[in-house]
């Protein structure tokens, strides 16, 4: 299954600065979506305190 995920996070330099990012994630089950989105966001680098705002299953 493929999901479109929107996350909100804070930058490591200044925790008052919020950023939003979007990811397209492929997972086996819906329970894996949040964990995979958070791990992908943390791998991007300069962000911390990640929260999943929206996840939408994409149909192809």
Helices and strands as residue ranges (DSSP letters): E 2-11, E 18-26, G 30-32, H 33-43, E 47-58
